[in-house]
Amino acid sequence: MKQIFTLVILMAMSLQLNAQNDAAVNFKKPGSVNPISGCVFCADPTAIEYNGRLYVYGSNDHQEFVANGKKGENSYGKIKSLVVFSTDDMVNWTFHGTIDVAKLCSSWTGNPWYKGFMNSWAPSMVWRTTEDGQEEFFLYFANTSHGVGVLKASSPVGPFTSPLKASLINRDTPGALPCSWIFDPGVVIDESGTGWLSFGGGDPNEKGTNIQPNNARIVKLKPSMIELDGSAVKIPAPYHFEASELNIMDGKFVYTYCSNWASRQDADWNKYKQEQGITVSKPETCTMCYMVSDSPMEPNSWKYKGVYGPHPGSSPNNHSHLHKYQGNYYHIFHNGSLLEGMKNNNGVDANASTYRSICVAKATVDEATQTINKVDLTNTGVTPIKPFDPYQLQQAETMASCGGVNYEDFKNLKPITSKNTMGNDASENMYIKMAPLSWTAVRNVDFGENGAKTFVLRAKGSGTIEFRLGKNQNPIAKVEFSSTDWQDHVFEVDPAVFKGTKNLFFLVFTQADNVQFDAWQFFETDPSAITTVSGAAAQPAVRYDLNGRRLSNATGKGLVIEQYKDHNGTTRTRKRIHQ
């Protein structure tokens, strides 16, 4: 039978302890929401909204970072997987692990000009519900600059499969050539249910110029979403370079892309403006630009609208995704702020360079006129759109920031560190390994007026957790736990302390011996003071998905989290396969 430890309340008013400056370094700037991860390098974002959550996918820069021994330059050549994060409040992000694209596409066949699968960069994601009620998720990615591949799944975190035996788009695709780089897909499903895919990039080809490189393309997809419906056609995007994405606004297509590094000549731009009948200024180098069309397969229908995304400054390139979530638009981009934070705090080799991190900024969009105002890129980032609920089961890998943590998974307890340290092929089974003095933080935690009476920690190993309102502030409470297998450690807490909204709530592992941290949850004080009778019959399990959202009894097939009371009335949680 599990030991239950009594919670020791350390009130700052009565025990004026010195603040402990011993917790692991926070590589994010103090008070910053960006980047979305404080320990995982990732870039080239795309996103979908599903069941009230925003899922963000990106290139796994961390894979190259680890393969390079956490030093040197990011060449992108070792990136063969994609990362997945999600949120429902825009400041606390759940890391779902990685999608092992190399494994999924290992059987791809090639042709004389490429050798099947090579790398996975710059994903673009879309999902739909079919006529028979099935949900389908399609993830397109750049197979280096040689083509565009596609993966398919029935959930936003997989498992994914490769429905094709080769890339979907390559040099043999009608209309693709003479595109310099066949990469950086952007997918959208229009209001009629038709899929569209943009792609392309690079320096001007033999038919291009600096102002018209002739590399941007768009193609219609067949209903299967894994076949092309006809030839690709050119999008005449001025100073185009990379980072294609598509949106639909008020029935019109909005194409976003990154501009090139070529010099801008006033004479060229004035001529272009006159031909197009526009008055906007020429784009600065490496900025995010956009065009609008109501007939995407007609090149002359596309109209240039201007720049909306500045260069992020601390990144060697610029790649972003514009996404509407919960009624607001967000500019999801990458920069080099996490790497800068590591360098400034001696957390990485001094010669490490070009490892990128995904960030979020608020965007102002007029859908009726398809106008995107220029966004402001800051590390402060966005504000939460809802309180964080501590009374829902929360995964340990949900956090606003962290220090000293390592991600692991249940299936792959000995990950191949030459590939990465995050556990490919097990994104649905994540937990985090806590070292001494490591910590996680969540923002905007709302304990309500009644406060919390119980804290449940799902973990194994031995450790001591200090709860703090800041990384180096005095603890407001402390708990100790120990178990050799996964257990729900239950602690009584003081509602007077765990009450109201906490801007920052830290879980600091001041001691940790082989601690594997899976999930946590608080239980609210019942103002009616009704006591649960111990020894009651076991209650039916309440089912949650892997993000802590409650599921009905009719849903939640596959891996789910169950919360239940045993015959002693003790609340327990477990992960299991539900058929």
QUICORGI-V630485 format. One line per field, one symbol per residue. phi: phi as a letter, one per 20 degrees, with the letter a starting at -180 (. if undefined). burial: # if it has 9 or more other C-alpha atoms within 8 Angstrom, else .. Layout:
phi->???
burial->???
This chain:
phi->.ffdeffdedfffdceeffeedfgfeeefgneeeffcebdfbblfcbcdblndddddbfegfffgffemlbmefemfdecbcdccbbccmcddeeencdefgffdfegedbgdbdmfcbcclfbcbbbdffeneecccddbeeledrcdbdcbdbfdnfecefdeaffcbfefgnffegfceblfcdbdffeneeccdaorofgefddcgecfmdecbbedfgfmccednefcfdfeflfcamfbccdclndedddaefeeffddgffffffgffemccffffffldedbccbdbfedgfefdfdpdccfffnecfbcbbcebeclncecedbcbdffffffffdlebgfefbmedcecccfcdcdffdlddffedecfgmeefeafeefeefdffeeaeaabmececbffdfcffffeaddngmbfecfbcedegmebcccdlfdemffnedbcddeabocacddeceagdeffeabccbaaecfbeedcfceffeebmddfccdddefcbcledddabadcffeffmfefffmffgegfeecefdnefdffecnfnfcdddbdefenefccbebede
burial->....#.#.####..........##.###...########.#########...###############..#####...#########################.##..###....#############.#.....##########.##########.#..#.#.########.#..#.#############...############..###############..####..###################..#########.......##...#.........#.##########.#..#.############..#..######.#..############.###....##..##############....###.##...#.##.#..##.#####################.#..#...######.###.##################..####################.###########.#...#########..#####.######################............#...#####.##.#....#..###########..##......
